[in-house]
Amino acid sequence: MSEVTGNYTLVLGATGKTGARVAKKLIDQRIPVRTAARSRANVRFDWNDPSTFAHALAGISGVYLVSPVMRVDFAGIVGRFLDEAERAGVRHVTYLSAYGMEHASEKVALRAVELDLASRTSFSHSIVRPAWFMQNFSETFLKPVNDEIVVPGGTGAEAFVGAEDIAAVAAATLADPAGHAGRAYSPTGPEALTFDEAAAHISNVVGRKISYRDMDREVWIDAMIQAGVPAEYGDVLRSLTETIASGRGSRPNNDVLAATGTAPTRFEQFAAETAAAWRL
Ligand SMILES: NC(=O)c1ccc[n+]([C@@H]2O[C@H](COP(=O)([O-])OP(=O)(O)OC[C@H]3O[C@@H](n4cnc5c(N)ncnc54)[C@H](OP(=O)(O)O)[C@@H]3O)[C@@H](O)[C@H]2O)c1
């Protein structure tokens, strides 16, 4: 495989919520894609096994970068990956960060990777900083259990955003790197909703009552750790939920429209399209 003349886009986290959608959107535009994950992808890529980096990067011009998930200490290993990307002749990286990271300390790994990217001149980059995903309610930790959504969110609101919209923003940057070089987008949904309001939308589409239950934050974090979340990730969960509960959650902006030309999906529409996830 060529190291400098490739025109493939490497999609990391390609079996995940955004990566799978980014890969599909690029393939739909006939952009050559190489999907990467530990399994079920074109190439095996494992953040815990740096020997997998070079093979994944050979012949690659663009990268959709999803850093290690459920970890807090990844800036170093991502830096090593970016060093290899430079050597492989990569010309653009689009990084999946998180909402508000531009204000975070450089000690926060997502922010450290943003700053690392900004310091490199051999390739351009774009940053995608989404609000909380709507798909958290259908695929991960906000999925109702016994018809309850349990999270220490108080009465705070968040402009939950659809993974399709996040992927559309990322795909736009990867399809036209020059047009989005140096740009950062913070995809949000079109409205900020409380957890009560989100639960009401889900109730409407499933035809039974789905409730939101606020909970003591430390008890909730302990329960998440018991359920398999690494203990060191507890601080991230504390900060994420405190932000919403204290009224500092994300608010709607125009970034999805600006990057893609299409307005973001409403929660109501997401719920209608996703109803099967909540059927008993
Ligand atoms: N959920 C939210 O509300 C939210 C909001 C803002 C930002 N974010 C950010 O979004 C990112 C997660 O993106 P996502 O939700 O699209 O992904 P995801 O659905 O959590 O999926 C994770 C992906 O990473 C792969 N992966 C896991 N461990 C790996 C490893 N050791 N080496 C290589 N690949 C590995 C997984 O595939 P395999 O397991 O097969 O390897 C999978 O493809 C995180 O950085 C998070 O901070 C999330």
The ligand as an ORCA input file, in Angstrom:
! r2SCAN-3c Opt
* xyz 0 1
  N     -22.567      9.941     24.096
  C     -22.556     11.268     24.171
  O     -23.550     11.891     24.544
  C     -21.316     12.020     23.753
  C     -21.381     13.430     23.681
  C     -20.258     14.137     23.261
  C     -19.097     13.454     22.919
  N     -19.063     12.085     23.021
  C     -17.805     11.403     22.656
  O     -18.059     10.452     21.660
  C     -16.997      9.487     21.689
  C     -17.594      8.108     21.432
  O     -18.061      8.086     20.100
  P     -19.236      7.130     19.647
  O     -20.383      7.293     20.603
  O     -19.447      7.345     18.210
  O     -18.585      5.698     19.879
  P     -19.229      4.432     20.620
  O     -20.627      4.207     20.113
  O     -18.985      4.591     22.089
  O     -18.338      3.267     20.042
  C     -16.946      3.161     20.347
  C     -16.208      2.728     19.093
  O     -14.826      2.636     19.433
  C     -14.370      1.301     19.203
  N     -13.418      0.950     20.258
  C     -13.679      0.658     21.554
  N     -12.554      0.365     22.192
  C     -11.549      0.475     21.278
  C     -10.137      0.266     21.324
  N      -9.507     -0.131     22.454
  N      -9.432      0.476     20.206
  C     -10.018      0.847     19.060
  N     -11.346      1.052     18.941
  C     -12.102      0.849     20.050
  C     -15.614      0.440     19.245
  O     -15.478     -0.736     18.465
  P     -14.812     -2.075     19.081
  O     -15.351     -2.203     20.496
  O     -15.287     -3.159     18.172
  O     -13.359     -1.869     19.019
  C     -16.620      1.364     18.584
  O     -16.513      1.319     17.186
  C     -16.318      9.627     23.047
  O     -15.063     10.229     22.850
  C     -17.230     10.583     23.805
  O     -16.515     11.396     24.698
  C     -20.137     11.364     23.407
*
